[in-house]
Amino acid sequence: MNRKDLVETVARETGLTAAQADAALSAVVDGVVGAVATGEKVTLPGFGTFEQRSRAARSGRNPQTGDVLEIAATVAPAFKPATAFKQAVAGR
């Protein structure tokens, strides 16, 4: 499913126009991205939690030369699905 398909589904399920559904979807995505970028957790019951996760600095190897290199610490977005979501995907 791509963004267009999701917008059509939201429009059909809510009775909104496609433009209104697209605006609503954009607002939700922007809200989640903005909150996670500032370090907040976003929890959607029954769906999951979006949050930041820190990755420590570590050593790695260049696969072509075998040279050791340092990989810098970073912060990455993460998603943890809710139990209901996991069960729905598993078919339970």
HTML snippet that shows the backbone in 3Dmol.js (N, CA, C, O; Angstrom):
<script src="https://3Dmol.org/build/3Dmol-min.js"></script>
<div id="view" style="width:600px;height:400px;position:relative"></div>
<script>
const pdb = `
ATOM      1  N   MET A   1       0.855  -1.161   0.000  1.00  0.00           N
ATOM      2  CA  MET A   1       0.000   0.000   0.000  1.00  0.00           C
ATOM      3  C   MET A   1       0.907   1.232   0.000  1.00  0.00           C
ATOM      4  O   MET A   1       1.845   1.318   0.792  1.00  0.00           O
ATOM      5  N   ASN A   2       0.628   2.168  -0.876  1.00  0.00           N
ATOM      6  CA  ASN A   2       1.385   3.415  -0.904  1.00  0.00           C
ATOM      7  C   ASN A   2       0.526   4.553  -0.347  1.00  0.00           C
ATOM      8  O   ASN A   2      -0.604   4.333   0.090  1.00  0.00           O
ATOM      9  N   ARG A   3       1.069   5.759  -0.366  1.00  0.00           N
ATOM     10  CA  ARG A   3       0.369   6.905   0.219  1.00  0.00           C
ATOM     11  C   ARG A   3      -0.987   7.140  -0.453  1.00  0.00           C
ATOM     12  O   ARG A   3      -1.979   7.408   0.225  1.00  0.00           O
ATOM     13  N   LYS A   4      -1.027   7.041  -1.765  1.00  0.00           N
ATOM     14  CA  LYS A   4      -2.279   7.262  -2.499  1.00  0.00           C
ATOM     15  C   LYS A   4      -3.349   6.265  -2.055  1.00  0.00           C
ATOM     16  O   LYS A   4      -4.500   6.640  -1.831  1.00  0.00           O
ATOM     17  N   ASP A   5      -2.962   4.994  -1.928  1.00  0.00           N
ATOM     18  CA  ASP A   5      -3.901   3.962  -1.478  1.00  0.00           C
ATOM     19  C   ASP A   5      -4.389   4.257  -0.065  1.00  0.00           C
ATOM     20  O   ASP A   5      -5.571   4.088   0.235  1.00  0.00           O
ATOM     21  N   LEU A   6      -3.491   4.692   0.794  1.00  0.00           N
ATOM     22  CA  LEU A   6      -3.862   5.007   2.171  1.00  0.00           C
ATOM     23  C   LEU A   6      -4.822   6.197   2.218  1.00  0.00           C
ATOM     24  O   LEU A   6      -5.794   6.184   2.972  1.00  0.00           O
ATOM     25  N   VAL A   7      -4.550   7.214   1.419  1.00  0.00           N
ATOM     26  CA  VAL A   7      -5.448   8.381   1.355  1.00  0.00           C
ATOM     27  C   VAL A   7      -6.828   7.947   0.880  1.00  0.00           C
ATOM     28  O   VAL A   7      -7.835   8.385   1.437  1.00  0.00           O
ATOM     29  N   GLU A   8      -6.892   7.095  -0.136  1.00  0.00           N
ATOM     30  CA  GLU A   8      -8.192   6.609  -0.635  1.00  0.00           C
ATOM     31  C   GLU A   8      -8.934   5.815   0.438  1.00  0.00           C
ATOM     32  O   GLU A   8     -10.151   5.940   0.572  1.00  0.00           O
ATOM     33  N   THR A   9      -8.208   5.003   1.199  1.00  0.00           N
ATOM     34  CA  THR A   9      -8.831   4.220   2.278  1.00  0.00           C
ATOM     35  C   THR A   9      -9.377   5.135   3.366  1.00  0.00           C
ATOM     36  O   THR A   9     -10.498   4.945   3.838  1.00  0.00           O
ATOM     37  N   VAL A  10      -8.581   6.134   3.764  1.00  0.00           N
ATOM     38  CA  VAL A  10      -9.034   7.086   4.795  1.00  0.00           C
ATOM     39  C   VAL A  10     -10.256   7.846   4.297  1.00  0.00           C
ATOM     40  O   VAL A  10     -11.212   8.037   5.049  1.00  0.00           O
ATOM     41  N   ALA A  11     -10.239   8.276   3.053  1.00  0.00           N
ATOM     42  CA  ALA A  11     -11.371   9.018   2.496  1.00  0.00           C
ATOM     43  C   ALA A  11     -12.631   8.155   2.487  1.00  0.00           C
ATOM     44  O   ALA A  11     -13.706   8.616   2.869  1.00  0.00           O
ATOM     45  N   ARG A  12     -12.499   6.920   2.057  1.00  0.00           N
ATOM     46  CA  ARG A  12     -13.657   6.016   1.987  1.00  0.00           C
ATOM     47  C   ARG A  12     -14.203   5.704   3.382  1.00  0.00           C
ATOM     48  O   ARG A  12     -15.417   5.712   3.589  1.00  0.00           O
ATOM     49  N   GLU A  13     -13.308   5.427   4.343  1.00  0.00           N
ATOM     50  CA  GLU A  13     -13.736   5.048   5.690  1.00  0.00           C
ATOM     51  C   GLU A  13     -14.316   6.203   6.498  1.00  0.00           C
ATOM     52  O   GLU A  13     -15.147   5.984   7.379  1.00  0.00           O
ATOM     53  N   THR A  14     -13.891   7.420   6.213  1.00  0.00           N
ATOM     54  CA  THR A  14     -14.323   8.562   7.016  1.00  0.00           C
ATOM     55  C   THR A  14     -15.344   9.452   6.330  1.00  0.00           C
ATOM     56  O   THR A  14     -15.969  10.290   6.980  1.00  0.00           O
ATOM     57  N   GLY A  15     -15.522   9.282   5.019  1.00  0.00           N
ATOM     58  CA  GLY A  15     -16.442  10.144   4.291  1.00  0.00           C
ATOM     59  C   GLY A  15     -15.834  11.485   3.917  1.00  0.00           C
ATOM     60  O   GLY A  15     -16.539  12.384   3.457  1.00  0.00           O
ATOM     61  N   LEU A  16     -14.524  11.623   4.114  1.00  0.00           N
ATOM     62  CA  LEU A  16     -13.834  12.847   3.721  1.00  0.00           C
ATOM     63  C   LEU A  16     -13.540  12.812   2.230  1.00  0.00           C
ATOM     64  O   LEU A  16     -13.555  11.750   1.608  1.00  0.00           O
ATOM     65  N   THR A  17     -13.271  13.979   1.663  1.00  0.00           N
ATOM     66  CA  THR A  17     -12.804  14.015   0.283  1.00  0.00           C
ATOM     67  C   THR A  17     -11.355  13.539   0.271  1.00  0.00           C
ATOM     68  O   THR A  17     -10.704  13.465   1.313  1.00  0.00           O
ATOM     69  N   ALA A  18     -10.866  13.220  -0.914  1.00  0.00           N
ATOM     70  CA  ALA A  18      -9.473  12.774  -1.032  1.00  0.00           C
ATOM     71  C   ALA A  18      -8.518  13.869  -0.568  1.00  0.00           C
ATOM     72  O   ALA A  18      -7.506  13.578   0.069  1.00  0.00           O
ATOM     73  N   ALA A  19      -8.831  15.120  -0.881  1.00  0.00           N
ATOM     74  CA  ALA A  19      -7.970  16.235  -0.466  1.00  0.00           C
ATOM     75  C   ALA A  19      -7.966  16.381   1.051  1.00  0.00           C
ATOM     76  O   ALA A  19      -6.918  16.627   1.647  1.00  0.00           O
ATOM     77  N   GLN A  20      -9.130  16.231   1.680  1.00  0.00           N
ATOM     78  CA  GLN A  20      -9.209  16.330   3.137  1.00  0.00           C
ATOM     79  C   GLN A  20      -8.473  15.163   3.792  1.00  0.00           C
ATOM     80  O   GLN A  20      -7.776  15.347   4.789  1.00  0.00           O
ATOM     81  N   ALA A  21      -8.628  13.972   3.236  1.00  0.00           N
ATOM     82  CA  ALA A  21      -7.941  12.797   3.784  1.00  0.00           C
ATOM     83  C   ALA A  21      -6.432  12.957   3.638  1.00  0.00           C
ATOM     84  O   ALA A  21      -5.685  12.595   4.547  1.00  0.00           O
ATOM     85  N   ASP A  22      -5.975  13.492   2.515  1.00  0.00           N
ATOM     86  CA  ASP A  22      -4.546  13.720   2.311  1.00  0.00           C
ATOM     87  C   ASP A  22      -4.022  14.738   3.316  1.00  0.00           C
ATOM     88  O   ASP A  22      -2.935  14.563   3.867  1.00  0.00           O
ATOM     89  N   ALA A  23      -4.784  15.796   3.558  1.00  0.00           N
ATOM     90  CA  ALA A  23      -4.379  16.812   4.538  1.00  0.00           C
ATOM     91  C   ALA A  23      -4.319  16.209   5.944  1.00  0.00           C
ATOM     92  O   ALA A  23      -3.404  16.508   6.712  1.00  0.00           O
ATOM     93  N   ALA A  24      -5.293  15.361   6.276  1.00  0.00           N
ATOM     94  CA  ALA A  24      -5.314  14.721   7.591  1.00  0.00           C
ATOM     95  C   ALA A  24      -4.120  13.783   7.755  1.00  0.00           C
ATOM     96  O   ALA A  24      -3.471  13.770   8.801  1.00  0.00           O
ATOM     97  N   LEU A  25      -3.838  13.005   6.723  1.00  0.00           N
ATOM     98  CA  LEU A  25      -2.699  12.088   6.781  1.00  0.00           C
ATOM     99  C   LEU A  25      -1.393  12.871   6.917  1.00  0.00           C
ATOM    100  O   LEU A  25      -0.520  12.492   7.697  1.00  0.00           O
ATOM    101  N   SER A  26      -1.260  13.947   6.172  1.00  0.00           N
ATOM    102  CA  SER A  26      -0.060  14.785   6.271  1.00  0.00           C
ATOM    103  C   SER A  26       0.100  15.350   7.672  1.00  0.00           C
ATOM    104  O   SER A  26       1.210  15.405   8.202  1.00  0.00           O
ATOM    105  N   ALA A  27      -1.005  15.770   8.272  1.00  0.00           N
ATOM    106  CA  ALA A  27      -0.951  16.327   9.625  1.00  0.00           C
ATOM    107  C   ALA A  27      -0.502  15.270  10.634  1.00  0.00           C
ATOM    108  O   ALA A  27       0.292  15.564  11.527  1.00  0.00           O
ATOM    109  N   VAL A  28      -0.998  14.056  10.497  1.00  0.00           N
ATOM    110  CA  VAL A  28      -0.611  12.974  11.412  1.00  0.00           C
ATOM    111  C   VAL A  28       0.870  12.653  11.257  1.00  0.00           C
ATOM    112  O   VAL A  28       1.595  12.555  12.247  1.00  0.00           O
ATOM    113  N   VAL A  29       1.315  12.491  10.021  1.00  0.00           N
ATOM    114  CA  VAL A  29       2.725  12.161   9.778  1.00  0.00           C
ATOM    115  C   VAL A  29       3.624  13.284  10.286  1.00  0.00           C
ATOM    116  O   VAL A  29       4.627  13.022  10.950  1.00  0.00           O
ATOM    117  N   ASP A  30       3.273  14.532   9.977  1.00  0.00           N
ATOM    118  CA  ASP A  30       4.072  15.667  10.444  1.00  0.00           C
ATOM    119  C   ASP A  30       4.117  15.730  11.964  1.00  0.00           C
ATOM    120  O   ASP A  30       5.158  16.042  12.543  1.00  0.00           O
ATOM    121  N   GLY A  31       2.991  15.434  12.614  1.00  0.00           N
ATOM    122  CA  GLY A  31       2.947  15.433  14.074  1.00  0.00           C
ATOM    123  C   GLY A  31       3.835  14.368  14.675  1.00  0.00           C
ATOM    124  O   GLY A  31       4.547  14.625  15.646  1.00  0.00           O
ATOM    125  N   VAL A  32       3.801  13.169  14.107  1.00  0.00           N
ATOM    126  CA  VAL A  32       4.637  12.073  14.606  1.00  0.00           C
ATOM    127  C   VAL A  32       6.117  12.399  14.392  1.00  0.00           C
ATOM    128  O   VAL A  32       6.928  12.245  15.305  1.00  0.00           O
ATOM    129  N   VAL A  33       6.462  12.846  13.190  1.00  0.00           N
ATOM    130  CA  VAL A  33       7.862  13.166  12.889  1.00  0.00           C
ATOM    131  C   VAL A  33       8.363  14.282  13.803  1.00  0.00           C
ATOM    132  O   VAL A  33       9.460  14.191  14.354  1.00  0.00           O
ATOM    133  N   GLY A  34       7.564  15.327  13.964  1.00  0.00           N
ATOM    134  CA  GLY A  34       7.970  16.449  14.813  1.00  0.00           C
ATOM    135  C   GLY A  34       8.165  16.049  16.262  1.00  0.00           C
ATOM    136  O   GLY A  34       9.126  16.472  16.904  1.00  0.00           O
ATOM    137  N   ALA A  35       7.250  15.229  16.781  1.00  0.00           N
ATOM    138  CA  ALA A  35       7.352  14.808  18.173  1.00  0.00           C
ATOM    139  C   ALA A  35       8.563  13.903  18.396  1.00  0.00           C
ATOM    140  O   ALA A  35       9.301  14.089  19.363  1.00  0.00           O
ATOM    141  N   VAL A  36       8.774  12.935  17.519  1.00  0.00           N
ATOM    142  CA  VAL A  36       9.904  12.022  17.673  1.00  0.00           C
ATOM    143  C   VAL A  36      11.222  12.780  17.500  1.00  0.00           C
ATOM    144  O   VAL A  36      12.200  12.483  18.185  1.00  0.00           O
ATOM    145  N   ALA A  37      11.252  13.750  16.595  1.00  0.00           N
ATOM    146  CA  ALA A  37      12.467  14.537  16.377  1.00  0.00           C
ATOM    147  C   ALA A  37      12.870  15.321  17.620  1.00  0.00           C
ATOM    148  O   ALA A  37      14.055  15.577  17.834  1.00  0.00           O
ATOM    149  N   THR A  38      11.887  15.708  18.446  1.00  0.00           N
ATOM    150  CA  THR A  38      12.190  16.449  19.669  1.00  0.00           C
ATOM    151  C   THR A  38      12.388  15.531  20.876  1.00  0.00           C
ATOM    152  O   THR A  38      12.586  16.009  21.993  1.00  0.00           O
ATOM    153  N   GLY A  39      12.335  14.202  20.653  1.00  0.00           N
ATOM    154  CA  GLY A  39      12.601  13.264  21.728  1.00  0.00           C
ATOM    155  C   GLY A  39      11.368  12.719  22.426  1.00  0.00           C
ATOM    156  O   GLY A  39      11.491  11.966  23.392  1.00  0.00           O
ATOM    157  N   GLU A  40      10.186  13.082  21.957  1.00  0.00           N
ATOM    158  CA  GLU A  40       8.953  12.571  22.570  1.00  0.00           C
ATOM    159  C   GLU A  40       8.616  11.194  22.012  1.00  0.00           C
ATOM    160  O   GLU A  40       8.988  10.853  20.889  1.00  0.00           O
ATOM    161  N   LYS A  41       7.906  10.410  22.818  1.00  0.00           N
ATOM    162  CA  LYS A  41       7.338   9.147  22.350  1.00  0.00           C
ATOM    163  C   LYS A  41       5.938   9.443  21.846  1.00  0.00           C
ATOM    164  O   LYS A  41       5.221  10.259  22.426  1.00  0.00           O
ATOM    165  N   VAL A  42       5.549   8.779  20.766  1.00  0.00           N
ATOM    166  CA  VAL A  42       4.188   8.886  20.250  1.00  0.00           C
ATOM    167  C   VAL A  42       3.580   7.499  20.339  1.00  0.00           C
ATOM    168  O   VAL A  42       4.043   6.571  19.676  1.00  0.00           O
ATOM    169  N   THR A  43       2.542   7.352  21.158  1.00  0.00           N
ATOM    170  CA  THR A  43       1.895   6.065  21.357  1.00  0.00           C
ATOM    171  C   THR A  43       0.499   6.091  20.773  1.00  0.00           C
ATOM    172  O   THR A  43      -0.313   6.950  21.119  1.00  0.00           O
ATOM    173  N   LEU A  44       0.221   5.149  19.888  1.00  0.00           N
ATOM    174  CA  LEU A  44      -1.106   4.982  19.299  1.00  0.00           C
ATOM    175  C   LEU A  44      -1.617   3.617  19.762  1.00  0.00           C
ATOM    176  O   LEU A  44      -1.221   2.590  19.209  1.00  0.00           O
ATOM    177  N   PRO A  45      -2.499   3.594  20.781  1.00  0.00           N
ATOM    178  CA  PRO A  45      -2.963   2.319  21.328  1.00  0.00           C
ATOM    179  C   PRO A  45      -3.525   1.403  20.237  1.00  0.00           C
ATOM    180  O   PRO A  45      -4.302   1.835  19.385  1.00  0.00           O
ATOM    181  N   GLY A  46      -3.125   0.154  20.278  1.00  0.00           N
ATOM    182  CA  GLY A  46      -3.560  -0.818  19.298  1.00  0.00           C
ATOM    183  C   GLY A  46      -2.706  -0.819  18.038  1.00  0.00           C
ATOM    184  O   GLY A  46      -2.818  -1.732  17.219  1.00  0.00           O
ATOM    185  N   PHE A  47      -1.852   0.194  17.869  1.00  0.00           N
ATOM    186  CA  PHE A  47      -0.998   0.276  16.691  1.00  0.00           C
ATOM    187  C   PHE A  47       0.469   0.143  17.075  1.00  0.00           C
ATOM    188  O   PHE A  47       1.152  -0.769  16.611  1.00  0.00           O
ATOM    189  N   GLY A  48       0.961   1.057  17.930  1.00  0.00           N
ATOM    190  CA  GLY A  48       2.343   0.957  18.358  1.00  0.00           C
ATOM    191  C   GLY A  48       2.899   2.265  18.870  1.00  0.00           C
ATOM    192  O   GLY A  48       2.169   3.239  19.054  1.00  0.00           O
ATOM    193  N   THR A  49       4.206   2.278  19.100  1.00  0.00           N
ATOM    194  CA  THR A  49       4.892   3.435  19.657  1.00  0.00           C
ATOM    195  C   THR A  49       6.059   3.823  18.761  1.00  0.00           C
ATOM    196  O   THR A  49       6.859   2.979  18.356  1.00  0.00           O
ATOM    197  N   PHE A  50       6.141   5.115  18.459  1.00  0.00           N
ATOM    198  CA  PHE A  50       7.260   5.688  17.728  1.00  0.00           C
ATOM    199  C   PHE A  50       8.144   6.393  18.744  1.00  0.00           C
ATOM    200  O   PHE A  50       7.639   7.087  19.627  1.00  0.00           O
ATOM    201  N   GLU A  51       9.465   6.224  18.631  1.00  0.00           N
ATOM    202  CA  GLU A  51      10.373   6.860  19.575  1.00  0.00           C
ATOM    203  C   GLU A  51      11.769   6.980  18.962  1.00  0.00           C
ATOM    204  O   GLU A  51      12.047   6.444  17.890  1.00  0.00           O
ATOM    205  N   GLN A  52      12.638   7.701  19.678  1.00  0.00           N
ATOM    206  CA  GLN A  52      14.042   7.784  19.299  1.00  0.00           C
ATOM    207  C   GLN A  52      14.804   6.676  20.005  1.00  0.00           C
ATOM    208  O   GLN A  52      14.489   6.308  21.137  1.00  0.00           O
ATOM    209  N   ARG A  53      15.821   6.146  19.313  1.00  0.00           N
ATOM    210  CA  ARG A  53      16.729   5.199  19.954  1.00  0.00           C
ATOM    211  C   ARG A  53      18.154   5.644  19.653  1.00  0.00           C
ATOM    212  O   ARG A  53      18.494   5.985  18.520  1.00  0.00           O
ATOM    213  N   SER A  54      18.972   5.631  20.692  1.00  0.00           N
ATOM    214  CA  SER A  54      20.377   6.018  20.530  1.00  0.00           C
ATOM    215  C   SER A  54      21.206   4.803  20.161  1.00  0.00           C
ATOM    216  O   SER A  54      21.018   3.710  20.696  1.00  0.00           O
ATOM    217  N   ARG A  55      22.120   5.018  19.240  1.00  0.00           N
ATOM    218  CA  ARG A  55      23.074   3.972  18.870  1.00  0.00           C
ATOM    219  C   ARG A  55      24.455   4.450  19.286  1.00  0.00           C
ATOM    220  O   ARG A  55      24.879   5.546  18.920  1.00  0.00           O
ATOM    221  N   ALA A  56      25.140   3.640  20.038  1.00  0.00           N
ATOM    222  CA  ALA A  56      26.461   3.998  20.535  1.00  0.00           C
ATOM    223  C   ALA A  56      27.492   3.959  19.407  1.00  0.00           C
ATOM    224  O   ALA A  56      27.308   3.281  18.396  1.00  0.00           O
ATOM    225  N   ALA A  57      28.563   4.694  19.605  1.00  0.00           N
ATOM    226  CA  ALA A  57      29.677   4.651  18.659  1.00  0.00           C
ATOM    227  C   ALA A  57      30.289   3.251  18.717  1.00  0.00           C
ATOM    228  O   ALA A  57      30.295   2.600  19.762  1.00  0.00           O
ATOM    229  N   ARG A  58      30.798   2.809  17.580  1.00  0.00           N
ATOM    230  CA  ARG A  58      31.381   1.467  17.548  1.00  0.00           C
ATOM    231  C   ARG A  58      32.412   1.378  16.433  1.00  0.00           C
ATOM    232  O   ARG A  58      32.486   2.249  15.566  1.00  0.00           O
ATOM    233  N   SER A  59      33.195   0.328  16.468  1.00  0.00           N
ATOM    234  CA  SER A  59      34.168   0.080  15.414  1.00  0.00           C
ATOM    235  C   SER A  59      33.539  -0.797  14.354  1.00  0.00           C
ATOM    236  O   SER A  59      32.735  -1.680  14.654  1.00  0.00           O
ATOM    237  N   GLY A  60      33.912  -0.545  13.109  1.00  0.00           N
ATOM    238  CA  GLY A  60      33.429  -1.354  12.002  1.00  0.00           C
ATOM    239  C   GLY A  60      34.586  -1.653  11.065  1.00  0.00           C
ATOM    240  O   GLY A  60      35.715  -1.223  11.300  1.00  0.00           O
ATOM    241  N   ARG A  61      34.306  -2.380  10.020  1.00  0.00           N
ATOM    242  CA  ARG A  61      35.336  -2.702   9.039  1.00  0.00           C
ATOM    243  C   ARG A  61      34.843  -2.351   7.644  1.00  0.00           C
ATOM    244  O   ARG A  61      33.679  -2.568   7.307  1.00  0.00           O
ATOM    245  N   ASN A  62      35.743  -1.807   6.843  1.00  0.00           N
ATOM    246  CA  ASN A  62      35.464  -1.576   5.439  1.00  0.00           C
ATOM    247  C   ASN A  62      35.509  -2.938   4.759  1.00  0.00           C
ATOM    248  O   ASN A  62      36.554  -3.589   4.785  1.00  0.00           O
ATOM    249  N   PRO A  63      34.414  -3.397   4.151  1.00  0.00           N
ATOM    250  CA  PRO A  63      34.400  -4.744   3.581  1.00  0.00           C
ATOM    251  C   PRO A  63      35.348  -4.916   2.388  1.00  0.00           C
ATOM    252  O   PRO A  63      35.758  -6.036   2.082  1.00  0.00           O
ATOM    253  N   GLN A  64      35.696  -3.823   1.718  1.00  0.00           N
ATOM    254  CA  GLN A  64      36.588  -3.935   0.560  1.00  0.00           C
ATOM    255  C   GLN A  64      38.057  -4.018   0.966  1.00  0.00           C
ATOM    256  O   GLN A  64      38.832  -4.777   0.384  1.00  0.00           O
ATOM    257  N   THR A  65      38.425  -3.227   1.972  1.00  0.00           N
ATOM    258  CA  THR A  65      39.849  -3.172   2.344  1.00  0.00           C
ATOM    259  C   THR A  65      40.153  -3.874   3.655  1.00  0.00           C
ATOM    260  O   THR A  65      41.304  -4.227   3.911  1.00  0.00           O
ATOM    261  N   GLY A  66      39.139  -4.084   4.492  1.00  0.00           N
ATOM    262  CA  GLY A  66      39.365  -4.692   5.793  1.00  0.00           C
ATOM    263  C   GLY A  66      39.838  -3.708   6.841  1.00  0.00           C
ATOM    264  O   GLY A  66      40.069  -4.090   7.988  1.00  0.00           O
ATOM    265  N   ASP A  67      39.988  -2.429   6.463  1.00  0.00           N
ATOM    266  CA  ASP A  67      40.433  -1.411   7.409  1.00  0.00           C
ATOM    267  C   ASP A  67      39.397  -1.195   8.503  1.00  0.00           C
ATOM    268  O   ASP A  67      38.194  -1.243   8.245  1.00  0.00           O
ATOM    269  N   VAL A  68      39.863  -0.957   9.723  1.00  0.00           N
ATOM    270  CA  VAL A  68      38.996  -0.647  10.851  1.00  0.00           C
ATOM    271  C   VAL A  68      38.622   0.834  10.768  1.00  0.00           C
ATOM    272  O   VAL A  68      39.469   1.685  10.494  1.00  0.00           O
ATOM    273  N   LEU A  69      37.355   1.123  11.005  1.00  0.00           N
ATOM    274  CA  LEU A  69      36.916   2.514  11.027  1.00  0.00           C
ATOM    275  C   LEU A  69      35.948   2.716  12.174  1.00  0.00           C
ATOM    276  O   LEU A  69      35.305   1.773  12.635  1.00  0.00           O
ATOM    277  N   GLU A  70      35.850   3.945  12.627  1.00  0.00           N
ATOM    278  CA  GLU A  70      34.956   4.277  13.730  1.00  0.00           C
ATOM    279  C   GLU A  70      33.618   4.749  13.167  1.00  0.00           C
ATOM    280  O   GLU A  70      33.571   5.635  12.314  1.00  0.00           O
ATOM    281  N   ILE A  71      32.546   4.156  13.645  1.00  0.00           N
ATOM    282  CA  ILE A  71      31.201   4.556  13.261  1.00  0.00           C
ATOM    283  C   ILE A  71      30.679   5.436  14.385  1.00  0.00           C
ATOM    284  O   ILE A  71      30.643   5.019  15.543  1.00  0.00           O
ATOM    285  N   ALA A  72      30.277   6.646  14.045  1.00  0.00           N
ATOM    286  CA  ALA A  72      29.854   7.631  15.043  1.00  0.00           C
ATOM    287  C   ALA A  72      28.535   7.239  15.705  1.00  0.00           C
ATOM    288  O   ALA A  72      27.726   6.511  15.130  1.00  0.00           O
ATOM    289  N   ALA A  73      28.340   7.733  16.917  1.00  0.00           N
ATOM    290  CA  ALA A  73      27.071   7.544  17.621  1.00  0.00           C
ATOM    291  C   ALA A  73      25.993   8.319  16.874  1.00  0.00           C
ATOM    292  O   ALA A  73      26.267   9.354  16.266  1.00  0.00           O
ATOM    293  N   THR A  74      24.777   7.815  16.924  1.00  0.00           N
ATOM    294  CA  THR A  74      23.675   8.470  16.227  1.00  0.00           C
ATOM    295  C   THR A  74      22.363   8.211  16.948  1.00  0.00           C
ATOM    296  O   THR A  74      22.274   7.348  17.821  1.00  0.00           O
ATOM    297  N   VAL A  75      21.362   8.965  16.572  1.00  0.00           N
ATOM    298  CA  VAL A  75      20.004   8.770  17.075  1.00  0.00           C
ATOM    299  C   VAL A  75      19.146   8.419  15.878  1.00  0.00           C
ATOM    300  O   VAL A  75      19.214   9.092  14.849  1.00  0.00           O
ATOM    301  N   ALA A  76      18.331   7.365  15.995  1.00  0.00           N
ATOM    302  CA  ALA A  76      17.502   6.900  14.890  1.00  0.00           C
ATOM    303  C   ALA A  76      16.059   6.740  15.346  1.00  0.00           C
ATOM    304  O   ALA A  76      15.810   6.457  16.518  1.00  0.00           O
ATOM    305  N   PRO A  77      15.103   6.918  14.436  1.00  0.00           N
ATOM    306  CA  PRO A  77      13.710   6.669  14.792  1.00  0.00           C
ATOM    307  C   PRO A  77      13.466   5.163  14.905  1.00  0.00           C
ATOM    308  O   PRO A  77      14.111   4.365  14.226  1.00  0.00           O
ATOM    309  N   ALA A  78      12.531   4.793  15.767  1.00  0.00           N
ATOM    310  CA  ALA A  78      12.203   3.380  15.956  1.00  0.00           C
ATOM    311  C   ALA A  78      10.705   3.236  16.140  1.00  0.00           C
ATOM    312  O   ALA A  78      10.029   4.162  16.587  1.00  0.00           O
ATOM    313  N   PHE A  79      10.193   2.060  15.789  1.00  0.00           N
ATOM    314  CA  PHE A  79       8.771   1.753  15.947  1.00  0.00           C
ATOM    315  C   PHE A  79       8.644   0.414  16.641  1.00  0.00           C
ATOM    316  O   PHE A  79       9.282  -0.563  16.249  1.00  0.00           O
ATOM    317  N   LYS A  80       7.811   0.370  17.680  1.00  0.00           N
ATOM    318  CA  LYS A  80       7.538  -0.876  18.386  1.00  0.00           C
ATOM    319  C   LYS A  80       6.048  -1.153  18.229  1.00  0.00           C
ATOM    320  O   LYS A  80       5.229  -0.407  18.766  1.00  0.00           O
ATOM    321  N   PRO A  81       5.678  -2.208  17.504  1.00  0.00           N
ATOM    322  CA  PRO A  81       4.259  -2.484  17.291  1.00  0.00           C
ATOM    323  C   PRO A  81       3.564  -2.935  18.579  1.00  0.00           C
ATOM    324  O   PRO A  81       4.167  -3.584  19.434  1.00  0.00           O
ATOM    325  N   ALA A  82       2.286  -2.574  18.695  1.00  0.00           N
ATOM    326  CA  ALA A  82       1.473  -2.986  19.837  1.00  0.00           C
ATOM    327  C   ALA A  82       1.125  -4.468  19.693  1.00  0.00           C
ATOM    328  O   ALA A  82       1.182  -5.027  18.598  1.00  0.00           O
ATOM    329  N   THR A  83       0.770  -5.082  20.798  1.00  0.00           N
ATOM    330  CA  THR A  83       0.412  -6.499  20.795  1.00  0.00           C
ATOM    331  C   THR A  83      -0.745  -6.779  19.848  1.00  0.00           C
ATOM    332  O   THR A  83      -0.716  -7.776  19.126  1.00  0.00           O
ATOM    333  N   ALA A  84      -1.763  -5.922  19.833  1.00  0.00           N
ATOM    334  CA  ALA A  84      -2.914  -6.124  18.951  1.00  0.00           C
ATOM    335  C   ALA A  84      -2.488  -6.102  17.486  1.00  0.00           C
ATOM    336  O   ALA A  84      -3.001  -6.878  16.680  1.00  0.00           O
ATOM    337  N   PHE A  85      -1.564  -5.229  17.138  1.00  0.00           N
ATOM    338  CA  PHE A  85      -1.052  -5.141  15.771  1.00  0.00           C
ATOM    339  C   PHE A  85      -0.297  -6.421  15.417  1.00  0.00           C
ATOM    340  O   PHE A  85      -0.491  -6.979  14.337  1.00  0.00           O
ATOM    341  N   LYS A  86       0.560  -6.885  16.321  1.00  0.00           N
ATOM    342  CA  LYS A  86       1.319  -8.106  16.087  1.00  0.00           C
ATOM    343  C   LYS A  86       0.390  -9.302  15.911  1.00  0.00           C
ATOM    344  O   LYS A  86       0.617 -10.143  15.041  1.00  0.00           O
ATOM    345  N   GLN A  87      -0.650  -9.381  16.729  1.00  0.00           N
ATOM    346  CA  GLN A  87      -1.591 -10.494  16.641  1.00  0.00           C
ATOM    347  C   GLN A  87      -2.383 -10.449  15.336  1.00  0.00           C
ATOM    348  O   GLN A  87      -2.647 -11.490  14.733  1.00  0.00           O
ATOM    349  N   ALA A  88      -2.764  -9.241  14.895  1.00  0.00           N
ATOM    350  CA  ALA A  88      -3.497  -9.099  13.639  1.00  0.00           C
ATOM    351  C   ALA A  88      -2.643  -9.558  12.458  1.00  0.00           C
ATOM    352  O   ALA A  88      -3.142 -10.214  11.544  1.00  0.00           O
ATOM    353  N   VAL A  89      -1.374  -9.218  12.478  1.00  0.00           N
ATOM    354  CA  VAL A  89      -0.466  -9.610  11.400  1.00  0.00           C
ATOM    355  C   VAL A  89      -0.247 -11.126  11.431  1.00  0.00           C
ATOM    356  O   VAL A  89      -0.160 -11.763  10.381  1.00  0.00           O
ATOM    357  N   ALA A  90      -0.159 -11.699  12.630  1.00  0.00           N
ATOM    358  CA  ALA A  90       0.056 -13.137  12.784  1.00  0.00           C
ATOM    359  C   ALA A  90      -1.212 -13.948  12.500  1.00  0.00           C
ATOM    360  O   ALA A  90      -1.159 -15.175  12.410  1.00  0.00           O
ATOM    361  N   GLY A  91      -2.351 -13.262  12.358  1.00  0.00           N
ATOM    362  CA  GLY A  91      -3.586 -13.957  12.058  1.00  0.00           C
ATOM    363  C   GLY A  91      -4.295 -14.555  13.239  1.00  0.00           C
ATOM    364  O   GLY A  91      -5.066 -15.504  13.093  1.00  0.00           O
ATOM    365  N   ARG A  92      -4.040 -14.002  14.429  1.00  0.00           N
ATOM    366  CA  ARG A  92      -4.689 -14.531  15.643  1.00  0.00           C
ATOM    367  C   ARG A  92      -5.857 -13.696  16.039  1.00  0.00           C
ATOM    368  O   ARG A  92      -6.519 -13.992  17.033  1.00  0.00           O
TER     369      ARG A  92
END
`;
const viewer = $3Dmol.createViewer("view");
viewer.addModel(pdb, "pdb");
viewer.setStyle({}, {cartoon: {color: "spectrum"}});
viewer.zoomTo();
viewer.render();
</script>
